Amino acid sequence: MTRISVLLPLYNGEAYIREAVESVLAQTLPDFELLVLDDGSRDGSQAIVQEIARRDPRLRVIARENRGLTETLNELLAAATGELVARMDADDVCLPERFARQAAFLDAHPEVVCVGSDAEMIDERGRLLTVLQLPTEDAEIQAKALVGHAPLFHPAAMIRRAALERIGGYRHEYWPAEDLDLWLRLGETGALANLRGPLLRYRLHGASVSGTHVERQRVAARRCCEAAWQRRGIRDGRFEAGDAWRPGTDRYSQQRFMLRFGWWAFASGQRATALAYGWKAVRARPLSLDGWRLLACGLCKPMRPAPRS
């Protein structure tokens, strides 16, 4: 039996898929299979992964017509042979020690059914924005999930395959909040955890699912929570809509996110990135002082040294 099965759904991901796949194949723990299912891509994605597969037998490529994310994930799960399942997305980047650290943690904590990690947030060009830390303990993770917050990064998760199969895998009716539904149901079978320190580079760009279906995702998240409250006998459940991860199409939303990304980069010591997002914020709303303030600080204000990669 393979130790780890990596599930990577692919749809029109040619811009980032090579970097994503190669970051998986470069893991320090080599005992895994990488399953890529091309869900009817119309770009050059499939050719890229097929070319890599000819060089590394750990990569297996499946291709068919488009059926959607949840069906793709369940099909990948059915094809998996590993005792552990690692999720990965086509636009993110694994750090080299990810599988080794997560597998060792699950070996040492049999009560945990799923473990994630912190993540480096990067933009579409791979520039560091910030490092986001998530709660590490089960009680806080479950509490956040029950009010609608995402307590784990989906592409950073490693899950016991037996637990994932026990709950029936992914449910299409909760897309595009299928990951929140998964955490809530997994949390009813065992403990959830996050490792401190980033093991994934999580890419923020407007073409992602959560960037293009913001309102639908919020509605689905509420339904996930309401279903979990009913299963767990919670009568006074509270839903917190939370803040969208990505901008909408209006200028105000665009500026707000450019400012967020710019100040993240400034706090991380990334002066050039902070300036780039300051200029984007100014272009979105030229008469607002907020973008000009970010530009001025990026140009003149001292900042902490950038973290070493």
C-alpha positions in Angstrom: 0.0 0.0 0.0 1.2 3.5 -0.8 1.6 5.7 2.3 0.0 8.8 0.8 -2.4 9.5 -2.0 -2.3 13.1 -3.2 -5.5 14.2 -4.8 -5.1 17.1 -7.3 -8.2 18.2 -9.4 -7.2 20.1 -12.5 -9.3 22.4 -14.7 -7.7 25.0 -17.0 -4.7 25.4 -14.7 -1.8 25.6 -17.2 -0.5 28.9 -15.6 0.5 27.2 -12.3 0.1 23.4 -12.7 3.8 22.7 -13.4 4.9 24.4 -10.3 2.2 22.7 -8.2 3.1 19.2 -9.5 6.8 19.7 -9.2 6.4 20.9 -5.6 4.7 17.7 -4.7 7.2 15.5 -6.5 10.0 17.3 -4.5 8.7 16.2 -1.1 11.3 14.8 1.3 8.9 11.9 2.1 8.9 10.0 -1.3 6.3 7.3 -0.5 3.2 8.7 -2.3 1.2 8.6 -5.4 0.1 11.8 -7.1 -3.3 11.5 -8.8 -4.3 14.3 -11.1 -7.7 14.3 -12.7 -8.1 16.7 -15.6 -11.8 17.7 -15.4 -12.2 18.6 -19.1 -9.6 21.4 -19.3 -9.7 23.5 -22.5 -6.1 24.8 -22.2 -2.7 23.1 -22.2 -3.0 21.7 -18.7 -3.3 18.0 -19.6 -0.2 18.2 -21.9 1.9 19.6 -19.1 1.0 16.9 -16.6 1.3 14.1 -19.1 4.8 15.3 -20.0 5.8 15.3 -16.3 4.2 11.8 -15.8 6.5 10.4 -18.4 9.4 11.3 -16.2 8.0 10.3 -12.8 5.9 7.1 -12.3 4.5 8.4 -9.1 2.3 10.8 -11.1 -0.9 9.2 -12.6 -3.1 11.3 -14.9 -6.8 10.7 -15.5 -8.7 12.8 -18.1 -12.4 13.0 -19.0 -15.1 15.6 -19.7 -16.0 18.3 -17.3 -18.2 17.2 -14.3 -17.3 19.6 -11.6 -15.1 19.8 -8.5 -16.9 17.6 -6.0 -17.4 14.7 -8.5 -13.7 15.0 -9.5 -12.6 14.9 -5.8 -14.7 11.8 -5.1 -13.4 10.1 -8.3 -9.9 10.8 -7.1 -10.7 9.4 -3.7 -12.0 6.2 -5.3 -8.8 5.8 -7.2 -6.6 6.4 -4.1 -4.7 3.5 -2.5 -2.8 5.3 0.3 -3.8 5.1 3.9 -3.5 8.9 4.1 -5.0 11.4 1.6 -3.3 14.7 1.0 -5.2 17.4 -0.8 -3.5 19.8 -3.3 -4.7 22.4 -5.7 -3.4 23.2 -9.2 -2.4 26.8 -8.3 -0.7 26.3 -4.9 2.8 25.2 -3.9 3.8 22.5 -1.3 6.8 23.3 0.8 9.3 20.3 0.9 8.7 19.0 4.4 4.9 19.1 4.2 4.2 15.3 3.8 6.9 14.3 6.3 5.7 16.6 9.0 2.0 15.8 8.6 2.4 12.0 8.3 4.6 12.0 11.4 2.0 14.0 13.3 -0.8 11.6 12.4 1.4 8.7 13.4 1.9 10.3 16.8 -1.8 11.3 17.3 -4.1 8.5 16.3 -7.1 10.5 17.6 -6.6 13.1 14.8 -8.4 12.4 11.5 -7.2 15.5 9.6 -4.2 17.8 10.0 -3.5 21.1 8.1 -1.0 23.9 8.6 -0.4 27.6 8.4 0.2 29.0 4.9 2.2 31.6 3.1 -0.2 33.7 1.1 1.1 34.6 -2.3 -0.3 36.5 -5.3 -0.7 35.4 -8.9 3.0 36.2 -9.5 4.2 34.2 -6.5 5.1 37.2 -4.4 4.8 36.8 -0.6 2.0 38.7 1.0 1.9 37.3 4.5 1.8 34.2 6.6 -1.6 33.3 8.0 -1.7 31.2 11.2 -4.7 29.0 11.9 -5.8 27.5 15.3 -3.9 24.3 16.2 -6.2 22.7 18.7 -9.3 20.7 18.0 -11.7 22.7 20.2 -10.9 26.1 18.5 -10.9 24.6 15.0 -14.3 23.1 15.5 -15.7 26.2 17.1 -14.6 28.3 14.1 -16.1 25.8 11.6 -19.4 25.8 13.5 -19.8 29.6 12.9 -18.8 29.4 9.2 -15.1 30.2 9.2 -12.6 28.0 7.3 -10.4 26.6 10.1 -8.1 24.6 7.7 -6.6 25.4 4.3 -8.1 22.7 2.1 -5.0 22.2 -0.2 -2.9 21.9 3.0 -5.0 19.1 4.5 -3.9 15.5 5.1 -6.7 13.2 6.0 -7.0 9.5 7.1 -8.6 7.8 4.1 -10.7 5.5 6.3 -12.3 8.6 7.9 -12.9 10.3 4.6 -14.6 7.2 3.2 -16.6 6.7 6.4 -18.3 10.0 6.0 -19.0 9.5 2.3 -16.4 11.8 0.8 -17.4 15.2 -0.6 -21.0 16.4 -1.1 -22.0 18.3 -4.2 -24.9 20.0 -2.6 -22.6 22.1 -0.5 -20.3 23.4 -3.3 -18.5 25.8 -3.3 -18.2 25.4 0.5 -17.7 21.6 0.3 -14.5 21.9 2.3 -16.3 23.5 5.3 -18.9 20.7 5.1 -16.0 18.2 5.1 -14.4 19.7 8.2 -17.7 19.7 10.1 -18.4 16.0 9.3 -14.8 14.9 9.9 -14.9 16.7 13.3 -17.7 14.4 14.3 -15.5 11.3 13.8 -12.3 12.5 15.4 -10.1 15.5 16.2 -8.8 18.1 13.8 -5.5 19.9 14.0 -3.1 22.3 12.3 0.6 22.3 12.5 2.3 25.6 13.4 4.4 27.0 10.6 3.6 27.2 6.8 3.7 24.0 4.8 1.9 25.4 1.8 2.0 28.5 -0.4 -1.6 29.5 -1.0 -2.2 31.5 -4.1 -4.7 34.4 -4.1 -6.0 35.3 -7.5 -9.3 36.4 -8.9 -9.8 33.3 -11.2 -10.1 30.9 -8.2 -13.3 29.3 -7.2 -13.7 31.3 -4.0 -12.9 34.4 -6.0 -15.6 33.9 -8.6 -18.4 32.5 -6.5 -18.2 34.6 -3.3 -22.0 35.0 -2.6 -22.8 31.4 -3.5 -20.0 30.2 -1.2 -21.4 32.2 1.7 -24.9 30.8 1.3 -23.5 27.2 1.1 -21.4 27.8 4.2 -24.5 28.8 6.2 -26.3 25.6 5.0 -23.2 23.6 6.1 -23.4 25.1 9.6 -27.2 24.7 9.9 -26.9 21.0 9.0 -24.1 20.5 11.5 -26.1 22.3 14.2 -28.9 19.9 13.6 -26.7 16.8 13.7 -25.0 18.0 16.9 -28.1 19.1 18.7 -27.0 22.8 18.8 -30.1 25.0 19.2 -28.5 28.4 19.4 -26.1 28.2 16.5 -24.6 31.4 15.2 -23.4 32.0 11.7 -20.7 34.6 11.0 -20.6 35.5 7.3 -16.9 36.5 7.6 -15.0 38.5 5.1 -14.6 37.4 1.4 -11.1 36.2 0.5 -11.0 37.8 -2.8 -12.3 41.0 -4.5 -15.5 41.5 -6.4 -15.8 43.4 -9.6 -16.6 46.9 -8.2 -13.9 49.5 -7.6 -14.5 49.7 -3.9 -14.0 46.0 -3.4 -10.9 46.0 -5.7 -9.3 48.8 -3.8 -10.1 47.2 -0.4 -8.3 44.0 -1.4 -5.4 45.8 -3.0 -4.9 47.6 0.3 -5.2 44.4 2.3 -2.6 42.7 0.1 -0.3 45.7 0.1 -0.3 46.2 3.9 0.2 42.4 4.3 3.3 42.7 2.1 4.5 45.8 3.9 4.3 44.1 7.3 6.2 41.1 5.8 9.1 43.3 4.6 8.1 43.0 0.9 8.6 46.7 -0.2 8.3 46.1 -4.0 5.1 44.1 -3.5 3.6 46.7 -1.2 4.3 49.4 -3.8 2.8 47.4 -6.5 -0.5 46.9 -4.6 -0.4 50.6 -3.5 -0.4 51.6 -7.1 -3.2 49.1 -7.9 -5.3 50.6 -5.0 -4.7 54.1 -6.4 -5.8 53.1 -9.9 -8.9 51.5 -8.5 -10.0 54.7 -6.6 -7.7 57.6 -7.4 -9.5 60.1 -5.2 -9.2 58.0 -2.1 -6.3 58.8 0.2 -5.9 55.2 1.4 -4.0 54.0 -1.7 -1.7 57.0 -1.6 -1.0 56.4 2.0 0.2 52.9 1.3 2.3 54.2 -1.6 3.9 56.8 0.7 4.7 54.3 3.4 6.1 51.8 0.9 8.4 54.5 -0.5 9.6 56.2 2.7 8.8 54.2 5.8 11.3 51.7 7.3 10.0 48.1 7.4 11.1 44.9 9.0 13.6 42.7 7.0 11.9 40.3 4.6 11.8 36.7 5.9 14.3 34.3 4.5 12.8 31.7 2.1 
